[in-house]
Amino acid sequence: MELLSDEQIAERLSDSEWAREDDEIVREWKFENFGRAMEFVNAVAEVAEGANHHPDILLHGWNKVRLSVTNHSAGGLTEADFRLAGAVDGLA
């Protein structure tokens, strides 16, 4: 998988709630309760398994979920990262 250039990454993030942190894109959600946060985490897991592309998931503060996405095998951000981010955006 081909790495995206800085310009390509900026373009994909321009109309997005995701942010770039080094070689990752990250986003955080806040839910009304712990149960809803866990439902979201489980839904993300299903999407990630289907895509065979797995984000780092942090559940914190009892109702917040932070995802970090990168392509470890490629060594940075690829189109697959943004496809996964887009699929996850539709879950919350």
MDTraj code that builds the backbone (N, CA, C; nanometers):
import mdtraj as md
import numpy as np

residues = "MET GLU LEU LEU SER ASP GLU GLN ILE ALA GLU ARG LEU SER ASP SER GLU TRP ALA ARG GLU ASP ASP GLU ILE VAL ARG GLU TRP LYS PHE GLU ASN PHE GLY ARG ALA MET GLU PHE VAL ASN ALA VAL ALA GLU VAL ALA GLU GLY ALA ASN HIS HIS PRO ASP ILE LEU LEU HIS GLY TRP ASN LYS VAL ARG LEU SER VAL THR ASN HIS SER ALA GLY GLY LEU THR GLU ALA ASP PHE ARG LEU ALA GLY ALA VAL ASP GLY LEU ALA".split()
xyz = np.array([
    [0.0845, -0.1171, 0.0000],
    [0.0000, 0.0000, 0.0000],
    [0.0892, 0.1236, 0.0000],
    [0.0555, 0.2183, -0.0840],
    [0.1369, 0.3391, -0.1025],
    [0.1057, 0.4439, 0.0036],
    [0.2109, 0.5034, 0.0598],
    [0.1936, 0.6111, 0.1569],
    [0.1376, 0.7348, 0.0890],
    [0.0526, 0.8071, 0.1619],
    [-0.0007, 0.9329, 0.1124],
    [0.0970, 1.0461, 0.1420],
    [0.0997, 1.1453, 0.0560],
    [0.1840, 1.2630, 0.0783],
    [0.1185, 1.3528, 0.1832],
    [0.1959, 1.4460, 0.2359],
    [0.1414, 1.5418, 0.3315],
    [0.0237, 1.6184, 0.2718],
    [0.0331, 1.6532, 0.1452],
    [-0.0737, 1.7266, 0.0783],
    [-0.1996, 1.6400, 0.0652],
    [-0.1840, 1.5140, 0.0307],
    [-0.2985, 1.4235, 0.0198],
    [-0.3660, 1.4034, 0.1559],
    [-0.2855, 1.3927, 0.2592],
    [-0.3398, 1.3757, 0.3941],
    [-0.4177, 1.5006, 0.4346],
    [-0.3590, 1.6182, 0.4137],
    [-0.4263, 1.7437, 0.4489],
    [-0.5578, 1.7584, 0.3738],
    [-0.5594, 1.7200, 0.2477],
    [-0.6819, 1.7271, 0.1674],
    [-0.7910, 1.6373, 0.2253],
    [-0.7552, 1.5158, 0.2643],
    [-0.8531, 1.4223, 0.3190],
    [-0.9041, 1.4661, 0.4559],
    [-0.8233, 1.5399, 0.5297],
    [-0.8628, 1.5861, 0.6622],
    [-0.9365, 1.7198, 0.6602],
    [-0.9374, 1.7874, 0.5466],
    [-0.9897, 1.9243, 0.5401],
    [-1.1364, 1.9343, 0.5803],
    [-1.2157, 1.8353, 0.5523],
    [-1.3581, 1.8371, 0.5872],
    [-1.3891, 1.7179, 0.6767],
    [-1.3121, 1.7054, 0.7838],
    [-1.3191, 1.5870, 0.8676],
    [-1.3039, 1.6243, 1.0142],
    [-1.3546, 1.5399, 1.1012],
    [-1.3349, 1.5588, 1.2446],
    [-1.2108, 1.4842, 1.2937],
    [-1.1420, 1.4176, 1.2038],
    [-1.0165, 1.3509, 1.2370],
    [-0.9040, 1.4533, 1.2319],
    [-0.7991, 1.4279, 1.3087],
    [-0.6817, 1.5152, 1.3107],
    [-0.5568, 1.4304, 1.2931],
    [-0.4561, 1.4918, 1.2395],
    [-0.3291, 1.4217, 1.2220],
    [-0.2404, 1.4431, 1.3434],
    [-0.1824, 1.3342, 1.3905],
    [-0.0795, 1.3389, 1.4940],
    [0.0344, 1.2502, 1.4459],
    [0.1388, 1.3140, 1.3971],
    [0.2537, 1.2435, 1.3398],
    [0.2066, 1.1530, 1.2253],
    [0.2268, 1.0216, 1.2387],
    [0.1901, 0.9282, 1.1320],
    [0.0567, 0.8594, 1.1589],
    [-0.0304, 0.9242, 1.2358],
    [-0.1615, 0.8690, 1.2666],
    [-0.2687, 0.9738, 1.2409],
    [-0.3917, 0.9249, 1.2232],
    [-0.5072, 1.0127, 1.2320],
    [-0.5835, 0.9700, 1.3563],
    [-0.6371, 1.0685, 1.4282],
    [-0.7023, 1.0413, 1.5561],
    [-0.8354, 1.1149, 1.5629],
    [-0.9243, 1.0561, 1.6414],
    [-1.0527, 1.1207, 1.6676],
    [-1.1042, 1.0700, 1.8008],
    [-1.1789, 1.1565, 1.8701],
    [-1.2370, 1.1190, 1.9986],
    [-1.3879, 1.1440, 1.9964],
    [-1.4607, 1.0538, 2.0600],
    [-1.6048, 1.0638, 2.0759],
    [-1.6384, 1.0645, 2.2243],
    [-1.7471, 1.1327, 2.2592],
    [-1.7981, 1.1306, 2.3965],
    [-1.9423, 1.0806, 2.3910],
    [-1.9735, 0.9809, 2.4737],
    [-2.1049, 0.9189, 2.4745],
    [-2.1789, 0.9489, 2.6037],
    [-2.3083, 0.9231, 2.6015],
    [-2.3911, 0.9549, 2.7184],
    [-2.3646, 0.8642, 2.8384],
    [-2.3084, 0.7452, 2.8133],
    [-2.2796, 0.6544, 2.9245],
    [-2.1775, 0.5483, 2.8805],
    [-2.1333, 0.4720, 2.9781],
    [-2.0327, 0.3685, 2.9540],
    [-2.0838, 0.2623, 2.8563],
    [-2.2080, 0.2207, 2.8742],
    [-2.2642, 0.1173, 2.7868],
    [-2.2633, 0.1579, 2.6410],
    [-2.3001, 0.2814, 2.6127],
    [-2.3013, 0.3294, 2.4734],
    [-2.1585, 0.3370, 2.4189],
    [-2.0635, 0.3784, 2.5026],
    [-1.9240, 0.3820, 2.4598],
    [-1.8772, 0.2417, 2.4223],
    [-1.9144, 0.1422, 2.5013],
    [-1.8749, 0.0039, 2.4722],
    [-1.9433, -0.0488, 2.3462],
    [-2.0679, -0.0113, 2.3241],
    [-2.1359, -0.0502, 2.1999],
    [-2.0594, 0.0029, 2.0789],
    [-2.0156, 0.1271, 2.0893],
    [-1.9381, 0.1872, 1.9808],
    [-1.8066, 0.1124, 1.9594],
    [-1.7359, 0.0821, 2.0682],
    [-1.6102, 0.0078, 2.0578],
    [-1.6335, -0.1262, 1.9885],
    [-1.7380, -0.1961, 2.0252],
    [-1.7679, -0.3251, 1.9623],
    [-1.8028, -0.3097, 1.8151],
    [-1.8750, -0.2037, 1.7799],
    [-1.9075, -0.1788, 1.6393],
    [-1.7805, -0.1471, 1.5599],
    [-1.6910, -0.0697, 1.6193],
    [-1.5624, -0.0399, 1.5545],
    [-1.4853, -0.1696, 1.5320],
    [-1.4863, -0.2580, 1.6300],
    [-1.4148, -0.3856, 1.6171],
    [-1.4682, -0.4662, 1.4986],
    [-1.5991, -0.4683, 1.4803],
    [-1.6568, -0.5424, 1.3675],
    [-1.6150, -0.4829, 1.2337],
    [-1.6204, -0.3509, 1.2239],
    [-1.5796, -0.2841, 1.0997],
    [-1.4318, -0.3095, 1.0734],
    [-1.3500, -0.2988, 1.1770],
    [-1.2056, -0.3186, 1.1621],
    [-1.1735, -0.4615, 1.1191],
    [-1.2415, -0.5582, 1.1772],
    [-1.2201, -0.6978, 1.1372],
    [-1.2565, -0.7177, 0.9915],
    [-1.3688, -0.6603, 0.9496],
    [-1.4113, -0.6722, 0.8100],
    [-1.3129, -0.6104, 0.7130],
    [-1.2475, -0.5038, 0.7571],
    [-1.1503, -0.4348, 0.6722],
    [-1.0098, -0.4915, 0.6881],
    [-0.9911, -0.5797, 0.7851],
    [-0.8591, -0.6312, 0.8205],
    [-0.7607, -0.5158, 0.8435],
    [-0.8106, -0.4151, 0.9149],
    [-0.7315, -0.2961, 0.9461],
    [-0.7766, -0.2486, 1.0836],
    [-0.6880, -0.2509, 1.1804],
    [-0.7267, -0.2385, 1.3206],
    [-0.6697, -0.1125, 1.3854],
    [-0.7574, -0.0244, 1.4339],
    [-0.7106, 0.0970, 1.5011],
    [-0.6713, 0.0676, 1.6451],
    [-0.5954, 0.1585, 1.7033],
    [-0.5750, 0.1562, 1.8477],
    [-0.6994, 0.2196, 1.9085],
    [-0.7543, 0.1557, 2.0107],
    [-0.8777, 0.2015, 2.0754],
    [-0.8483, 0.2299, 2.2221],
    [-0.8851, 0.3498, 2.2668],
    [-0.8697, 0.3872, 2.4062],
    [-1.0067, 0.4273, 2.4598],
    [-1.0547, 0.3542, 2.5591],
    [-1.1777, 0.3893, 2.6298],
    [-1.1343, 0.4538, 2.7607],
    [-1.1741, 0.5786, 2.7831],
    [-1.1286, 0.6486, 2.9036],
    [-1.2385, 0.7402, 2.9561],
    [-1.2245, 0.7757, 3.0844],
    [-1.3207, 0.8673, 3.1446],
    [-1.4624, 0.8137, 3.1457],
    [-1.4809, 0.6861, 3.1434],
    [-1.6055, 0.6098, 3.1448],
    [-1.6963, 0.6294, 3.0250],
    [-1.6797, 0.7361, 2.9468],
    [-1.7691, 0.7560, 2.8331],
    [-1.7009, 0.8147, 2.7103],
    [-1.5682, 0.8101, 2.7058],
    [-1.4949, 0.8655, 2.5918],
    [-1.4167, 0.7558, 2.5217],
    [-1.4169, 0.7641, 2.3898],
    [-1.3427, 0.6684, 2.3078],
    [-1.2541, 0.7477, 2.2128],
    [-1.1275, 0.7107, 2.2097],
    [-1.0304, 0.7727, 2.1182],
    [-0.9763, 0.6633, 2.0270],
    [-0.9801, 0.6901, 1.8969],
    [-0.9235, 0.5982, 1.7979],
    [-0.8007, 0.6617, 1.7350],
    [-0.7001, 0.5797, 1.7136],
    [-0.5789, 0.6188, 1.6413],
    [-0.5610, 0.5196, 1.5280],
    [-0.5446, 0.5723, 1.4074],
    [-0.5365, 0.4873, 1.2885],
    [-0.4078, 0.5184, 1.2128],
    [-0.3360, 0.4131, 1.1770],
    [-0.2189, 0.4241, 1.0905],
    [-0.1984, 0.2887, 1.0248],
    [-0.1132, 0.2851, 0.9269],
    [-0.0826, 0.1595, 0.8602],
    [0.0590, 0.1200, 0.9002],
    [0.0694, 0.0374, 1.0036],
    [0.2002, 0.0000, 1.0573],
    [0.2880, -0.0682, 0.9528],
    [0.2299, -0.1556, 0.8726],
    [0.3109, -0.2288, 0.7745],
    [0.3647, -0.1370, 0.6653],
    [0.2911, -0.0293, 0.6346],
    [0.3374, 0.0653, 0.5332],
    [0.4253, 0.1742, 0.5933],
    [0.4182, 0.1908, 0.7253],
    [0.5007, 0.2907, 0.7909],
    [0.4443, 0.4314, 0.7883],
    [0.3124, 0.4443, 0.7805],
    [0.2502, 0.5763, 0.7787],
    [0.1061, 0.5687, 0.7345],
    [0.0558, 0.6787, 0.6834],
    [-0.0849, 0.6875, 0.6449],
    [-0.1059, 0.6498, 0.4990],
    [-0.2085, 0.5682, 0.4777],
    [-0.2454, 0.5229, 0.3437],
    [-0.3946, 0.5444, 0.3221],
    [-0.4390, 0.5175, 0.2027],
    [-0.5815, 0.5299, 0.1709],
    [-0.6660, 0.4385, 0.2601],
    [-0.6130, 0.3236, 0.2985],
    [-0.6867, 0.2307, 0.3849],
    [-0.7216, 0.2939, 0.5189],
    [-0.6356, 0.3790, 0.5699],
    [-0.6627, 0.4465, 0.6966],
    [-0.7837, 0.5387, 0.6848],
    [-0.7920, 0.6094, 0.5750],
    [-0.9034, 0.7018, 0.5556],
    [-1.0328, 0.6276, 0.5216],
    [-1.0232, 0.5141, 0.4557],
    [-1.1433, 0.4308, 0.4332],
    [-1.1981, 0.3823, 0.5671],
    [-1.1087, 0.3352, 0.6545],
    [-1.1529, 0.2893, 0.7860],
    [-1.2139, 0.4052, 0.8648],
    [-1.1486, 0.5202, 0.8635],
    [-1.2012, 0.6370, 0.9349],
    [-1.3417, 0.6725, 0.8850],
    [-1.3608, 0.6689, 0.7555],
    [-1.4925, 0.6988, 0.6992],
    [-1.5982, 0.5983, 0.7409],
    [-1.5609, 0.4716, 0.7454],
    [-1.6542, 0.3679, 0.7887],
    [-1.6909, 0.3860, 0.9358],
    [-1.5938, 0.4221, 1.0172],
    [-1.6180, 0.4429, 1.1599],
    [-1.7038, 0.5665, 1.1830],
    [-1.6858, 0.6694, 1.1017],
    [-1.7656, 0.7909, 1.1171],
    [-1.9155, 0.7612, 1.1109],
    [-1.9534, 0.6631, 1.0343],
    [-2.0952, 0.6299, 1.0201],
    [-2.1519, 0.5511, 1.1365],
    [-2.0720, 0.5163, 1.2350],
    [-2.1183, 0.4328, 1.3460],
    [-2.1751, 0.5109, 1.4630],
    [-2.1264, 0.6305, 1.4836],
    [-2.1646, 0.7060, 1.6049],
    [-2.2887, 0.7893, 1.5819],
])
top = md.Topology()
chain = top.add_chain()
for i, resn in enumerate(residues, 1):
    res = top.add_residue(resn, chain, resSeq=i)
    for name in ("N", "CA", "C"):
        top.add_atom(name, md.element.get_by_symbol(name[0]), res)
traj = md.Trajectory(xyz[None], top)
